[in-house]
Structure formats: C-alpha cells, structure tokens
Amino acid sequence: MHTNIENIDVVVKLLKQHNIRQIVISPGGTNIPFINAVQDDEFFTCYSIVDERSAMYFAIGLYLQSGEPIVTSCTSAQATRNYIPGLTEAYYKHAPILAITMSKHQRFTYQQYMQAPDQISLPNDAVKSSYMLPYLVDENDYLHSMRTVNEAILELTRHTTGPVQLDIPWLDFPLDDEVSELHIIKRYNANHLKSINIKDKKILLVIGEHRPFEDNLKACIEKFCQCYDVAVYVNHLSNYKGKYIVEGNLQLLTMGKDTFNDNLKPDIMITIGGQTGDYPFYTMLSQPSIKGIEHWLVSCDGKVVDTYDKLTVIYECSEYEFFSMLGSSENVTHSYFEDWKNQISKNKLDIELPFSSAYVAQQIHNKIPANSFMQFSILNSLRIWNMFDIDPSITCYSNVGAFGIDGGMSTFFGLSMGTEELCFIVIGDLAFFYDMNSLGIRHIKNNVRILLINNNGGVEFKLYNCDNNAQNRYIAAGNHFKNAKGWAETCDFSYMAAKNKSEFSESYNAFLKSSDKPMVFEIFVSDKDDAEAYRMIVSENAPQSFERSIKSKIKGIIGRK
Ligand SMILES: Cc1ncc(C[n+]2csc(CCOP(=O)(O)OP(=O)(O)O)c2C)c(N)n1
C-alpha cells in the first residue's frame, strides 16, 4: 500500500541521484510537502522568489552561471501559468529547467473546483515535454511514478537541452470515510421544468461569483423564492441582494456534518454563476456522508461540471429561462429559509480582536460608502471580509476563476475605470508585491483605495502553524517586502499607514472619503495576531459544548476575571 506523499519522496531522492541541487521555490499551499522535503536538506540550495514569472527567469540565470539543470517549484492555481514567459525564454534558449508544478487530483479539473485550472496545458514552445505523475495508491502507481520522474529528468538533457514540466497531483480535501452514493447525471433544456413539481422541497439556490444582476433576472429569482421554500446561499461575490439570502460561510466553517444534515441539508441544490470561492461551503457539500441531495446545475453551455460530486441534472439554458419556467406554487412555508436564518443569527463577530486583518474588517465593514465597489484578494482577504456584512449597494469581485495572487490589483484598476464611486481593494503584501507595477498605470483615478494588509508574507499558510520561522522562509515567503510607501508615492498615490488600533482609528475616515489622489493605506499587523484573530472568530462561533456554554453564561454574570 502506498500513499501519494511518496511521490514527493521519489522526486526528491531522484533529484539527488541525478545531482540536481539548485531549487527556486515560489510560495503556495499545494507545494508545501515538496518545500518541507527540501528546505532543510543541505544537499539543496534553495531560493525564495514570490512571483513565478521572476522565479523562472531567475532559474535561467542560475543555469547560465552554473551550466547545471535547475529545479523550480510552485503551487497549483494560477502559479504554473506565470511560469510561461520564462519557460518560453528557456525553451528557445535551451535552458534545462525542471518546472515542478502541482495540481489537484485530476478529477477536479474543469469542475469549478477552487484553484484547479488545468496544470498541464502549457504552450508547445514552453517545454520540451510535460510529465504528470500518477496519483499514488498502489505498487503499479509507484513504479509508474519512478519511471516518469527519471524520464522527465533525462529529458532535460536529451539531444538538445531544454525545459521540462513535472506535475505532481495533490489532494487537499480529505473526504470522510463514507462510500459515495452512485449518482446519475442527466441533461435537459428548460422545457423539462414544466413537468417538475418541487413544491414541498427544501431548495438551496447557490449563487457563485456573478456580475450585478439585471432587474428582470433578479425579479424572476425573487418570485421563485416567494413561491417555493428557498434559501439563497451567497457571499459578497454573488452580488445578489434579495429577501431570501443567507450568508452562511462562518456557520458552515464551524458546524459539524450532523448539524448540517439535520437542519440545513437541502433536497435540491441549484447552482448558478461562477465559483463561490467558498471553502467552508465546498468542504461541507462535497463530503460523501452528505447524502440525498439532488444537484441541479444551470448553465448555458450544458457542460458536465460536478463540483460537489452530487450532480444529478444539468439544465442547459440561461438563468432567466430557468427561473421563468418554474411556475408558481401557493401556500408555501419558508421554514427551510427560516432554519438557515436561525443558524446565521448565531454569528458572533463583536469580539475583542487583536490588531489584524479581521480587526480592520470588523471596524470598517459597515462604513464602506454605499454604491462603492470592492475587490478582494484571494484567499485570506476574501475569507475575512466574507464573514462581515457590507452595504447591499456595494458591488464585489475577486479573482476566484483561477485563484491567482498575480493580477488582483490590475483587475481592480480596470473596474475602477468605469465608475466615479469609490473603489476599494483589500490585498495582502505578497499579492500587492506581485502586481505592484500596476500602480504605475497612468489612467488610475482618485477614486482608488488600496487597503494593504502587510502581515509579512502569506498568513494563509500560518493560520494553524505558529512555527513562523520554518513557515516564513519558503512557504509563506516572509521578509520580501518592507513597505509600500516609496513605491506608492513614486506612483503619485497618497500613502497612509497604521501600526496599531489607535493609528488606524485616526486615519480610516480619510481613507473612506473622496480625495484628490488615489490612496494606499498600509496596515502593519503581526502574522501571529493576524492568524490569532481569525482563529478567535472561528472558535467563538464554534458550536458550544455544554461546559463551555455554562462557563460563558457564568462569565457573563460575574465578569471575565
Ligand atoms: C500566482 C499565484 N502564485 C501563488 C499562489 C499561492 N498563494 C495563495 S494565497 C498566497 C499568499 C498570499 O499572501 P498575501 O497576499 O500576503 O495575503 P495574506 O494571506 O497574507 O493575507 C499564495 C502565495 C497563488 N494563488 N497564485
């Protein structure tokens, strides 16, 4: 019996056998096992380069000096794509670079699964060959893996030298032990809905990322919700603000599967729009033990996209056609929606937090001016802000299509062009650093507000691991970026900074008002506090044990001490 982690072992051992020593590492989640295997091994010399575009060019430079093959390592999501410019140079220069990329298990590709764009679709003139290791389960896979890694390494120098991709499949969501239900998938057009009766069903309408809704579509969805027992599961990216919405990610994050099964599990889940970017929702719905749900996917292209492994029907039609086809029903109760509402009303966010990204969101989420636009960087900024309400007139976006930290600010500047309202982006220091050249775009207007959370690297990878030194070097890539002041001012932005709560409260009003320059507001928080604040929110909202609830009641009566 083998496990997939042995793929990493095979790669690392064979790199040594082939005497390949220099590794350029870009930070990420999926390549953590590889980073852990090499970062403290004296055989290897490692370099941390955040931007994969630079990482690949940097690797070419290492090769030019040493004449030796060089390894690069990046995560999945959008990272591999950013290797392409450097790989193209390497291809025509015949530079032997082994680009080790990571992908999700192959079953997730093209399934609207988070961070899972196709990893082995590089252009013809980027690598000599792409190799993908098998997902490792038994001896056959192990042998296959060993041969493939050897073959990839040999290809670097076979005939003319040149770059090669070696992709390692990974899995970041463990599934529970239950055996999944067999589900049959059917495809219909909207006419099929005429013969459907969903009157007594509990319906969860899930809206992924979506451009703002046109009035007629919104009216159609609202009517549908009135006529059936529907809860509309959304987060900020849905841009849907109706009477029946539920913003449940915090509840799902802390809720056990039994509670979900008993109270919130729908009979039918209808999904529209793009990706939700909502890990708690995905984690709950994709578990094999959540059984008995019909998943209806509404999409114009009718492609099989089984995000939650529960897809039963694809309605190949527009969203408008779908909702307008469903007739009305009378005497409906809205008890399913009420159950969701009831759960969400338990959210507790008014807690004393350390100075952190979550603290900043807690203080100003309800002060962002009406009609503003907001862009959230993945993953941490989006997750934190999705926990807090914002004014319904605010339109929100995030690059959850391929989950890159690369182009968030550029997207944001693009969207700020079409409006005079204030536009806010919440972004971490690595993502800012990645896309900092965009601050020089000469069209940028004064309505732009950049809320830069400088927590020294990707706190994403430190949320549950406080050994910050080990994490900092290559995984979270700390110490790359000190502050944005010089660059912001060079690009003619106003620059403000806050290092603690009082500095923050003195400055934020100016940031939320109109001004005669675009602004960068840099918030310096410690990574420990940033992670701690998030964990505090999660634990405060976790279902309470009897003992904890008694303790908190007593504390309420006699005080904390
Ligand atoms: C192009 C690209 N490279 C790497 C990643 C992997 N990744 C996801 S989140 C993250 C950390 C982002 O750090 P930062 O922008 O500082 O935000 P924080 O988590 O600290 O809030 C990284 C490197 C990615 N998603 N996209």
The ligand as an ORCA input file, in Angstrom:
! r2SCAN-3c Opt
* xyz 1 1
  C       0.059     33.307     -8.961
  C      -0.086     32.593     -7.654
  N       1.009     32.198     -7.002
  C       0.891     31.574     -5.806
  C      -0.329     31.366     -5.242
  C      -0.472     30.653     -3.906
  N      -0.942     31.544     -2.853
  C      -2.218     31.590     -2.440
  S      -2.503     32.649     -1.197
  C      -0.891     33.070     -1.132
  C      -0.396     34.012     -0.088
  C      -0.835     35.389     -0.325
  O      -0.218     36.204      0.615
  P      -0.677     37.688      0.819
  O      -1.029     38.287     -0.489
  O       0.370     38.399      1.604
  O      -2.030     37.569      1.638
  P      -2.306     37.033      3.120
  O      -2.570     35.569      3.023
  O      -1.116     37.305      3.983
  O      -3.483     37.813      3.555
  C      -0.148     32.400     -2.102
  C       1.298     32.537     -2.308
  C      -1.464     31.776     -5.987
  N      -2.710     31.599     -5.526
  N      -1.322     32.416     -7.159
*
